[in-house]
Amino acid sequence: MKWYRDGDADAFDRLYARYRAPLYRYVLRQCAGCAEVDELYQDVWLRVVRARHQWKESQRFRPWLYRIAHNRVVDHWRARGATREDIDLPDTPDGSPLQEVIAHLRDCVARLKKLLGHLPAVQRDAFLLKEEGGLTLAEIAQVTGAERETVKSRLRYALKSLRQGLEGCDD
Protein backbone atom coordinates (compact mmCIF):
# COMPACT_ATOMS: atom_id res chain seq x y z
CA MET A 1 0.00 0.00 0.00
CA LYS A 2 2.91 2.31 0.71
CA TRP A 3 4.08 1.96 -2.87
CA TYR A 4 0.60 2.61 -4.24
CA ARG A 5 0.09 5.60 -1.97
CA ASP A 6 3.42 6.95 -3.17
CA GLY A 7 2.41 6.69 -6.84
CA ASP A 8 3.21 3.16 -8.02
CA ALA A 9 0.06 2.20 -9.99
CA ASP A 10 1.29 -1.40 -10.40
CA ALA A 11 1.18 -1.76 -6.61
CA PHE A 12 -2.60 -1.31 -6.75
CA ASP A 13 -2.84 -4.21 -9.20
CA ARG A 14 -0.95 -6.40 -6.73
CA LEU A 15 -3.20 -5.33 -3.84
CA TYR A 16 -6.30 -5.93 -5.92
CA ALA A 17 -5.10 -9.37 -7.02
CA ARG A 18 -4.37 -10.38 -3.43
CA TYR A 19 -7.57 -9.15 -1.81
CA ARG A 20 -10.21 -9.20 -4.55
CA ALA A 21 -11.63 -12.69 -3.92
CA PRO A 22 -11.87 -12.63 -0.10
CA LEU A 23 -13.16 -9.05 -0.11
CA TYR A 24 -15.79 -9.91 -2.73
CA ARG A 25 -16.95 -12.91 -0.69
CA TYR A 26 -17.20 -10.71 2.40
CA VAL A 27 -19.33 -8.10 0.61
CA LEU A 28 -21.39 -10.80 -1.10
CA ARG A 29 -22.22 -12.55 2.15
CA GLN A 30 -23.05 -9.27 3.88
CA CYS A 31 -25.30 -8.08 1.04
CA ALA A 32 -26.62 -11.27 -0.46
CA GLY A 33 -30.02 -10.89 -1.97
CA CYS A 34 -29.43 -7.29 -2.96
CA ALA A 35 -28.73 -6.44 -6.57
CA GLU A 36 -25.99 -3.98 -5.73
CA VAL A 37 -23.29 -6.44 -4.58
CA ASP A 38 -20.98 -5.75 -7.52
CA GLU A 39 -21.57 -2.03 -7.22
CA LEU A 40 -20.78 -2.08 -3.50
CA TYR A 41 -17.66 -4.13 -4.10
CA GLN A 42 -16.40 -1.70 -6.74
CA ASP A 43 -17.28 1.21 -4.50
CA VAL A 44 -15.05 -0.22 -1.76
CA TRP A 45 -12.11 -0.25 -4.19
CA LEU A 46 -12.98 3.25 -5.37
CA ARG A 47 -12.89 4.41 -1.77
CA VAL A 48 -9.48 2.77 -1.36
CA VAL A 49 -8.24 4.72 -4.37
CA ARG A 50 -9.68 7.98 -3.05
CA ALA A 51 -8.38 7.44 0.49
CA ARG A 52 -4.92 6.16 -0.42
CA HIS A 53 -3.24 9.32 0.88
CA GLN A 54 -4.98 8.90 4.24
CA TRP A 55 -3.47 5.44 4.79
CA LYS A 56 -0.59 5.50 7.27
CA GLU A 57 2.35 3.12 7.33
CA SER A 58 1.56 2.31 10.94
CA GLN A 59 -1.70 0.70 9.76
CA ARG A 60 -1.89 -2.76 8.28
CA PHE A 61 -3.60 -2.70 4.91
CA ARG A 62 -6.00 -5.63 5.39
CA PRO A 63 -7.84 -4.22 8.45
CA TRP A 64 -7.92 -0.80 6.80
CA LEU A 65 -9.46 -2.31 3.65
CA TYR A 66 -12.05 -4.31 5.59
CA ARG A 67 -12.92 -1.25 7.69
CA ILE A 68 -13.77 0.55 4.45
CA ALA A 69 -15.84 -2.45 3.29
CA HIS A 70 -17.58 -2.80 6.66
CA ASN A 71 -18.51 0.89 6.70
CA ARG A 72 -19.75 0.73 3.10
CA VAL A 73 -21.98 -2.26 3.87
CA VAL A 74 -23.39 -0.54 6.96
CA ASP A 75 -24.04 2.62 4.93
CA HIS A 76 -25.77 0.54 2.26
CA TRP A 77 -28.18 -1.04 4.73
CA ARG A 78 -28.85 2.27 6.48
CA ALA A 79 -29.62 3.99 3.17
CA ARG A 80 -32.15 1.29 2.34
CA GLY A 81 -33.73 1.59 5.75
CA ALA A 82 -33.24 -2.15 6.02
CA THR A 83 -31.62 -4.46 8.49
CA ARG A 84 -28.72 -6.86 8.02
CA GLU A 85 -30.25 -9.38 10.39
CA ASP A 86 -32.01 -11.78 8.01
CA ILE A 87 -30.46 -11.97 4.57
CA ASP A 88 -30.57 -14.69 1.94
CA LEU A 89 -27.11 -15.93 1.09
CA PRO A 90 -26.31 -16.87 -2.51
CA ASP A 91 -26.10 -20.43 -3.73
CA THR A 92 -22.72 -22.09 -3.64
CA PRO A 93 -21.76 -24.03 -6.77
CA ASP A 94 -21.55 -27.82 -6.66
CA GLY A 95 -18.18 -29.46 -6.94
CA SER A 96 -18.49 -33.21 -6.40
CA PRO A 97 -19.55 -35.79 -8.98
CA LEU A 98 -20.91 -38.21 -6.40
CA GLN A 99 -24.68 -37.77 -6.03
CA GLU A 100 -24.89 -38.89 -2.42
CA VAL A 101 -22.04 -36.62 -1.38
CA ILE A 102 -23.53 -33.78 -3.39
CA ALA A 103 -26.90 -34.14 -1.71
CA HIS A 104 -25.29 -34.19 1.75
CA LEU A 105 -23.10 -31.20 0.95
CA ARG A 106 -26.03 -29.26 -0.50
CA ASP A 107 -27.97 -29.86 2.68
CA CYS A 108 -25.04 -28.73 4.83
CA VAL A 109 -24.40 -25.67 2.67
CA ALA A 110 -28.07 -24.73 2.74
CA ARG A 111 -28.10 -25.11 6.51
CA LEU A 112 -24.94 -23.02 6.85
CA LYS A 113 -26.35 -20.26 4.63
CA LYS A 114 -29.54 -20.19 6.63
CA LEU A 115 -27.67 -20.21 9.92
CA LEU A 116 -25.37 -17.39 8.78
CA GLY A 117 -28.35 -15.41 7.59
CA HIS A 118 -30.02 -15.72 10.97
CA LEU A 119 -27.01 -14.86 13.12
CA PRO A 120 -27.23 -11.43 14.68
CA ALA A 121 -25.50 -8.99 12.33
CA VAL A 122 -22.63 -8.28 14.73
CA GLN A 123 -21.89 -12.00 15.09
CA ARG A 124 -22.14 -12.62 11.33
CA ASP A 125 -19.88 -9.64 10.67
CA ALA A 126 -17.22 -10.85 13.11
CA PHE A 127 -17.42 -14.39 11.73
CA LEU A 128 -17.11 -13.30 8.09
CA LEU A 129 -14.26 -10.90 8.85
CA LYS A 130 -12.41 -13.78 10.50
CA GLU A 131 -13.23 -16.50 7.99
CA GLU A 132 -13.46 -14.58 4.71
CA GLY A 133 -11.12 -11.74 5.54
CA GLY A 134 -8.61 -13.66 7.63
CA LEU A 135 -8.50 -10.88 10.21
CA THR A 136 -7.28 -11.37 13.76
CA LEU A 137 -9.41 -10.55 16.80
CA ALA A 138 -7.58 -7.24 17.23
CA GLU A 139 -8.08 -6.38 13.56
CA ILE A 140 -11.79 -7.23 13.72
CA ALA A 141 -12.09 -5.02 16.79
CA GLN A 142 -10.40 -2.23 14.87
CA VAL A 143 -12.68 -2.70 11.85
CA THR A 144 -15.94 -2.89 13.79
CA GLY A 145 -15.11 -0.45 16.54
CA ALA A 146 -15.80 -3.07 19.22
CA GLU A 147 -13.53 -4.16 22.05
CA ARG A 148 -11.35 -7.24 21.45
CA GLU A 149 -13.19 -9.22 24.16
CA THR A 150 -16.53 -8.26 22.62
CA VAL A 151 -15.34 -9.59 19.27
CA LYS A 152 -14.15 -12.76 20.97
CA SER A 153 -17.59 -13.25 22.54
CA ARG A 154 -19.37 -12.58 19.27
CA LEU A 155 -17.21 -15.18 17.53
CA ARG A 156 -17.75 -17.69 20.32
CA TYR A 157 -21.55 -17.28 20.16
CA ALA A 158 -21.53 -17.39 16.35
CA LEU A 159 -19.47 -20.58 16.30
CA LYS A 160 -21.65 -22.17 18.96
CA SER A 161 -24.80 -21.43 16.95
CA LEU A 162 -23.23 -22.65 13.71
CA ARG A 163 -21.91 -25.85 15.28
CA GLN A 164 -25.28 -26.65 16.82
CA GLY A 165 -27.07 -26.03 13.55
CA LEU A 166 -24.58 -28.06 11.54
CA GLU A 167 -24.63 -31.22 13.64
CA GLY A 168 -24.29 -34.18 11.32
CA CYS A 169 -22.40 -32.23 8.67
CA ASP A 170 -18.97 -33.18 9.97
CA ASP A 171 -19.17 -36.79 8.82
N, C-alpha and C positions, 0 to 999 in steps of 0.2 A: 504494500500500500504506500509505503514511503516513496518508492520509485514512481508510482503513478501520481501521487500527490505532487511530486517534484517535476512532472512533465513527461514521463516515459509512458506513452500511450500503449505500448506492448505489454506493460505491466498490468494494465487493466484486463487485457485478453487473458493473461495467466490467472488473475484473480477470478474472472468470470468462469473460466474453464474449471477451476478448482471448486467453486462454490455453487455453480448453477444448478446442479441436480439436487443436492440436499436442500438448498434454499427454495427451489421450486416445490419440492415435496412438502416442506414446511408450510408455505403459503397455500398450496393445494389443500392440505388437510385442515387448515384453519378456515378456509373459505369454500370448502366443497359445497356444491349445490348452487353456487352463485356463478353467473356467467362471466364475471370480471376477473377470474383467477389470473389469466395471462396478462391482463392489463395491470393488475396489482403487482404481479411479479416484475413486470418491466418498470413499473413506477418505483419499486424498491431500488432497482439498479440506476434509474435516473436520479434518484435522491442520493445515491452513493456518488455519482458523478458530480452532482451539484455541491455536495458537502465535503468533497475530497480535501479541501483546504482547511476544514475544521477538524479533520482527523489528526490526532497527536500520536507521536511515536510511543508515548507511554501506554497507549491503548493497544490491545490486541485487536486485530482486524475482525475476526470471526464474531466476538460478542458485539462489536460496533455494528457490523452488518445485520445481525439478527435483532439488535435493538431497533434499527431502522425498519426492518420487516415487521417486527412486533407492533411498533407504533402505527405503521401503515395499515395493518390488519385491524387494529383497534379503531382507528379513524374510519375505516371502511364500514365497520359494523355500526359505529355511532351515527355516521351519515345516513345510513339506511334506517335508523331507528329500530334496528333489530338486535337480537341477542346472539351471542356465540355459543349458547348453551346446548342447543339441540340442532346439529347440522347433519346432513347426509354426506357421508364420505364416498368418494368415487370408487367404482369397481376396480379391482386389481386384476391384471391379466393372468390367465392360466399359464402354467409352465410345464406341467407333468403330463406325459402321455397315458399314464395308468388311470383308468376311469375311477376305480375305487379310491385311489389316493387323491385324485382331483376332487371328487365329491366331498371327501373329508376335509381337504384344504379349503374348498369353497365355503363349507360350513364354518370352519374356524375363522377364515378371513371375514365372512359376513358377521360373525359374532364379534370379532375384534373391531370392525368398523362401527357396529352399533354401540359397542361398549365405549369406544373413543368418543363417539358422537354424544353420548349421554354423560360423560364425565363433566364435572363442573369446569367451566372455561379455564380457570386458573390452574387446575390439575392437568387438563389436556395440554395447555400451553407449556407448562413445565416439562411434561412428558415428551412432547414433540421437539422442544428445544434440546432436550437431552438425547433423544433417539435419532431424530432427523438431522439436527444441527450439530450434534456431538459436543455440546457445551458442557462445561463443568458446573457444579452447584454454584460456585462463586460467579461464574459468567452468567448463568441463568438469573441469579439474583440481580446482577447488574442490568441485564436486559429488561427484566420485568419490574424492577424497582422494589422488589421484596427482599426481606432479610434472608440470609443463607439458610437458617434453620426453618424458616417458613417454606422455602423452596424444597428443602429436604422432606418436610412433612407432606407437602403437596405431592411429591413424587412417591412417597411411601403409600399414601392413600390411593393414588392413581394405580400403582402397581398391585396393591391389594385388590382393588376392584377388578382390574383386568385379569389377574390370576384366578379370582373366584369365577368370573364369567367365562373363562377359557378352560375350565376343568375338562379334561378329556382330550384336549387338543395337543397335549405334549407326548402322546404316544404315536 
